[in-house]
Amino acid sequence: MANAIPLSGLTSAAGGVLLPPEQGEILANGVLQKTAAFEVAGDVKATSSRRTEFPIWKGEPTAGFVGEGGVKPVTGAEFGAGTLNVKKIASIVLFTDEQIEDVQNGDLNILVDSGVRKAIARVADAHAIGRDKGSAVSGSFDTELADTTSTVELDLSKQDGLALAVSAAMGTLEANGYDDPAEMSVILAADAARHVRDARQTSGGTASATAQASALYQSNIDPLYNLDRAFSTNLNKIGETAGAGKVVGLVVYKPNLHVRVRKDIEISVSREASVQVEGEEKPRNLWQENLTGLRYEMRIGWMAHDLSRAVVAITNAS
């Protein structure tokens, strides 16, 4: 379906007709798009500045036994500095006066608001992960999770391949000193839940015994080892054909992921502005064309420190 500008109610090919409030929910996107990368961040705070600097503890403190009155050892490790820049994400939606009249009391939320918010969330998630629906992007944030050099391979020839990959990624974090499972989270492709539900185990023996497969993961078996989990439509799906650069999951150490929110999504309404639509030669005069513009803006920053030690990508390359 085309994205007509402004939203059109004239033909079904250009956005369909406006529905009464009780029907609005059917327009919700079938794929729940969350900001998965932000969901698992362990350091989320509000900020009033465009750039935030904060100390980062580097290395591993040491301690030792000393005798009574002995010289106490001085620990190693040090503080480093992290810099996080706040970026703006925005969108403008144009309505005709007639469309606003068609929606009772001018309530646009039922048809548009949730969709625009999901679009902003998906863009933020894509640039934090470094993938947009599976394709690599040059992110606008300070860090992209998919840029980590720590990887484990998903082996789909094994019935418990996903669980083994998550375990291997956890092992990498543990070897790097990030060894508290309570501080780990996993971000998986959108189809991972079905992959887990459909996992089947077969036993050896006769042909009839081998043919009877049962669910590998029962209600009391968590293939993700009780890790917090989030799902992203921006990662490559597990069901895709394997290939170079395919990232289907990320296991992260939450305290190393930082989010700074300067302004949550805010809406500004105008009927008098001139708006330049991408691809059109001349700006649109809202008053002259009987249009109303809704401007959505969000200001948020994101970074991960010690990226290649605190983030492990699960790849499906072969």
N, C-alpha and C positions, 0 to 999 in steps of 0.2 A: 504494500500500500504506500502511495506516495506521501511525502511530507510537504503538503501545500502550505505556502506562506502568502497571506495569513491563513489560519485554519479555515477550511472550506466546508460548508454544509450543503453544497449544491449537488455534488455527485458522490457516489459511493467510492469511486476510485480516488477521490481527493480528500479522504478523511471521514466520509459518511455523514450522517445527520446527528445533531445533538439529541441526547436522550434525557428523559426526565430523571430526577435524582435517584429513584428506586432502581434504575437500570444502570447507573453509572459504574457500579463495581465490575461489570462484565468487561470493561475496557482495561482492567488491570493487566499488566504484563504477565504472561504465563510463567516466565522464568523469574523467580525472585532475585532481584539484583541488589545485593548489599555491598557495603564498602568493607569487604572481607579483611583487607590488610589493616584497616583501622580498628576493626572489631577485636583483633588479637593483640593490639599494642598494649604494652604494660605501663606506658607513661603518657597519659593524656591529660593535658592541662589547657586552661584558657590563657590567652595572652593579649596584650594591648599593643604590641609592637610588631613591626614587619620582619624583624630578625631577632632570634633568640639564641643566646649563647649559654651553655651550661656545662658544668664540669663532668667529666667521665672518668671513672676509676679504672685505671689500666693495671694489668699485671695481677699478681696474687700475693696478698700479704703473708708474711711468715712470722712464726713465733717459736720460742725455744725455752728449755729449762735453764734456770740460773741459780747459782748458789746464793745463800743469805748475804746480802750486801754486795752481790756480784754486779757486774756491768750488764745492763739489759741490752739485748740486741735491738738494732734499729731495723724495722721492716723495710722491705723493698717495695716495688710498685710505685705508681705515681698517678697524678691527675692529668688528664688531657682535657681539651676543650672541644665541644661539639657546637656546630653552628647550624641552625635550622631557619630557613627562609620561608615566610608565609606567602602563599600564592593565591590568586583569585580565580574562581571558576564561575562562569556566568552563562545565562541563557535568556533570550527575549522571546515571548510568545505574543503574536498579534491576533486580535479578535475584531470582527466587524460588530457594529452596534446591534445589528439584527441577531447575531448569535448570543450576545449578552442578554438581550431581551428574551430569547428562547430559554435561557437557563434561569430558573426561578430566583428572583431577588438578586440576580447577578452573581450567584454562588458558582464560581468557576472551579472550585476545589475538586468536585466530584469527577470532573472529566480531565483536568489538566494537571492540577497541582502535584498529585502523587506521581504522575508520569515524569514531570520535569525534575522532581526531586530524585527519582531513581536514575534519571539520565546523569545528573550531577554526581550522584554517588558512584555510578559505574565509571565515569571519567576519572574521578579521584582514585578509585580502586585500580584502574588500568595503569595510571601513572605511578602509583606506589608499587605495584607488582612489576611493571615493565612489560606487560603484555596486554593487548587489546583484542579480546576474543581469540586468543591464541597466537596472534601476530606480534612480533617484537615492536616496541615503540620507544622513542627517545623521550623519556619521562621528564616532566616539568618540575618534579620535586627533587630534593637533594640526593635521594637514594632510590634505587630500584631493587626490589628483593631478588628478582631473577638474575641480577648481575653477580650474585654470589659465585665464587669459584668452587664452593663445596657442593658436590653432587653425589647422589646415589642413583642407581639404575633400577627402574621398575621392570621386574621379570614376570611377564604375564603368562609364561609357560608353567609357572608354579601356581597352584590353587590359592595359596595365601601370599601371592606376590606383593600385594599392596601392603599388607601387614608387615612383611619382611622389609620392605623399603622404608616404611615409617620407623621400624625398629633400628635399621641401619643408620638412618638420619639422626635418630636420638643418640645412637652410639657415637656419632661424629661430634655432636654437641657435648656429650659427656667427656669425650677425649680432649676437647678444647677447654675444659674447665667449667662449662655450663651444664652442671650435673644435677639440677633440681627438676625432676619431671613436672612438679607443680607449676613451674614457670615456663613450661614449653607449650606451644600450640601448633596446630597443623592447619594449613589452608589447602583445600583440595578442589579439584575440578568439579564442575556442577554435576557431572554424572557419577561421582564417586559413591554416593549413597546407593544408587542402584547397583553399581558394581559389587558393593559389599553384600547387598541383599541377594544378588544372583550367584554369588560364589558357591560352588558345589564341590564336595569331596567324594571321591569314588574309592572303593576298596578293591584289593586284588582278589584273585580266586576265579571262580567260574565266570563265564560270560554273563550269566543272569545276575550274579552278584555285582559285577563291575558296572552293569548297565544301570543299577539303581543308585542314583546319586542323591545325597541329602545335603541340606544347607550347611555350609561350612561354619557360619557364625550364627549361634543361637542367641537368645535374648540375654543370656548370662555371659556371653563372650564378646568383649569389645576389641575389634581389630585395631583400634587406634589407641589402645593402652590408656584409656581414660584421659587422654589429652583434650584440652579445649579445642574445638574445631570450628572452622568457618568454610564457606563454599563460595567460589568465585567463578563467574561466567567468563572471566578474562584468561583463565588458564586453559591449556589444551585439554580436551576431553580424553579420558582414559580409553574410550572406544575408538579414538582416531587411529589412523595408520601411524605406526612409529616413524620417527624421522629426526634429523638433527634439529636441535633447539626446542624440541617438544618438552615443555615443563608442565607436569600434571599435578604437582603438589609442592608445598614448602613447609618445612618444619622449622619453627623460629623460637628464639629465646625471648620471651615477652618484654623483660625489662630493657632490652636493647632497642626496642621499637618506640619511637617518640612521635607524638602528635601534638601540635599546638593549634588551637582553634581561636582565631581572632574574631571571627563573626560567623555565626551559624547562618543557614539559608534565610535571607531576607528578601522581601518582595516590595517592589516599587511600581506604582501604577501611573501611567501618563496617557493623556489624549492629545497632547500638544507638541510632543517631540517630533523630530525627524529621525528616522531610523534607516540605516544603511543595511540592506539585506545582501548577504554574500551572493555574488553572481549576477546581481542587478546593477545596471549602470547608474541609476539615479536613486537618491534616498526616497523613502516613503514619508509623506507628510500625514501624520496620523489624523489631525483635525480635518484636513481637506478630504481624506479618503474614508472618513467615518470609521476610524480604527482606534482600538485601545491596546496599548502595549503593557505587558507585565514583564518586568525585569527581575530575574532571580540572580542573586549573588551570594557567594560563599567565599570566605577567606580562611585558608587552612594551610598548615605546614606539616611536613612529614620527613623523617629520616630514620635510618637504622645505623647504629655505630658498631664497629667491629663486624662488618657485614659478612665477610667470608668465613668467619668463625662462629657467628651466632645465627646464621641462616643457612639451611641446607636445602637445595632444590632436589625434588624427585623428578627425574627425567625419563622419558620413554623414547629413547633414541634408536633402539634396535629390537 
